[in-house]
Amino acid sequence: MRLILIFILFIPQLSFSQEIKKHFLTYNPSYQVTWDDFKAPPVKHSRNAANSYTGIDLSTKMINDSLTITVYSFFNQNESWVKKESLKDALLLHEQFHFHITELFARKLRKELIEFHFTQKNIKTKLQPIFDDALNALWKEQKKYDKETNHHINTKEQKKWERKIKAELKTYDAYTNTKVVILLD
């Protein structure tokens, strides 16, 4: 059995350049990734069948006392790959759910940002740790997903995770807007 490893992009900076972003698919609930979205060459000596490179981007813009935080989940086509002998629908669906999980954690992050009491004084010290905590939680969830589904091989667990993630995404429907506007004290 081939193992699939998902890499979550940890973003120390607050935004990506436009050149990099053109290879990103931003999350759209009506779009399902296809094998054509896996543009990187496969890592030949890897035991993994595929690699989905997903992550969360956060950028900020301050105008007077108003802070706009843009948070979106993405799939990086140029870093994602699949081995040709592994082009199976079940594996592709498993990879799609890695993207769904990433979007779920982007929504959770948006909710936390809305609920947190940011001020002019604490914004510089509080925003990055909140973002880092969200990425760490995402990473743990992705690892748990792969472990419990055995990288899609355990079909019973895969179906359980699919139901769970769909339900959680629905729970966080109020946080699909990628822009969070905060008035600072």
N, C-alpha and C positions, 0 to 999 in steps of 0.2 A: 504494500500500500504506500502510495506517495503521500507525504505530508505537505500541507499548505501553510505557509507562513505569511502573516499579514504584518506589514510595517506601518506603524502610525507615525506620521510626521510630527515631531516635536518642534515647535516653532519658537525659538528664543526671541526673534525680532517680531515686530508687530504687523508686518505686512510683506507681501511678495511683490517683486517687480512685475510689470505688465508682460515682459518677455516670457517669464515663467508661467504666468497665469493662463496664457493662451493654450497650454497643454493640460489645463485643469477642467474637469467636468464639475460644475457646481451642482449640488444636489437638487434634483427635480423629482418629485414623487411619481410623475408619470413616465420618467425615463428609466429604462433598465439597461445596465451596462451590457455590452456585447463583447465577444472575444476580439472584435476589431478595436476596442478601446484599450486593449493590452498591447501597447506599442513597443515596449522595451524588449530587447532580445532576451530569451530565457537564460537563466544562469545554469549552464550545462551540468556542472558538478553538484548542483543543489539537489537534495532529496525532495524538495518541494515541487508540486505540480504547477503552482501558480503563485503569484505575488500581487496582491492588490495594495496599492500605495494610496491610502486615504489619510485625511487629516482635517484639522480645523484651522481656519485663518481668522485672525482678529486684527482689525485696524481701527484707529481712532482719529477723530477730527474734533478739535475744540474751537468753538466760536463763542467768545465772551464766556458766559456761565453755562453754556450748553455743550455737553459732550455727546457726540454721536459715535457709537461703537458698532462696527459692522462685524458680524460673526457669520461665517458660512463654512459648510463642510464641502470637501472636494475630493475628487478622485484624480490622481495624477497619472495621465495616460503614458507619459514618457518614462515613468518608473515602474509601471505595472507590466507584468509579463505572464505568459503561460507557455507550457511545453506543448507542442503540437499534438502529441499522443494523448494529451489530457483534456481535449476539447469536448467536455461532456456537460450536458444541461444541468445536472445536479451540482457539479462543481461551480458552474457559472452562477447558479442561484445562491450557493453558499457565499461566493464573493460579493454578490449584490447585497447580501445581508450584512457583510462587513461595512458597506457603504451606508446602509440603513442605520446600523449601530452608531456610526460616526455622526450622522445627522441627528440621531436621538440625543447624543451628548452635546451637540451644538445647541439644540433646543434647551436642554437642561442648563447650559451655560448662559444662554440668553435670559432665561427665567431668573437665575441667580443674580445676573447683572442688574436686572430690573428691580429686584427686591433688595439689593444691597444699598445701604445708605452711603453713597459717595459724596465727598466734599472736596473743595479745592485743596484742602490740606492732606487728605488721605488717598487721593486718586493715584498718585505716583507710587505709593507703597502697597496699595491693596489690589490694584487691577492685575498685575502680573502673577501674584500668588494664586488668585482666583482662577486665572487662565491655566496656570501650571497644574493646579489641583484637578481641573476638568480634564486635562490631557492625561494625567495619571489615572484617573478613574476610567477614562475611555480605554486606555491601554490594558488595564486589568480586565475590563469587560470583554475586550477582543480576545484576550488570551483565554478567558473562561469559556467563551463561545467556541473557540477552536478545540479546547480540551474536551468539553462536554459533547460536542458533535463529532469528535475525532476527525476534524477537518472535512466534514460532510459525510463521512463513511457511516456514522451512526444515524440512520435515517429517522428513527423515532425521536431522538434528541434534536435533530435538525428541524423537524416539524414543530416540536415544542418551542424551540427558539424562534422560529418564524412567527408563530402565534404570539409569543411574548413581545417580540419587538414591534410587531404591527400594533398591538394593543398599547404599548408604551408610546409609540409615535402618536397615536390618536389622543392619548392623555395630554400630550404636550403640543397639540394642534395650535393652541393660542400663541405659541412661540415660534411660528414659522417665518415671521418677518425677520430678515437678516439684519435690520437696523434697529438699534436700541438707542433711544435718545434720553439722556439724563440731564436734569437741571441740577447743577452743583450749588451747594450752600456757600 
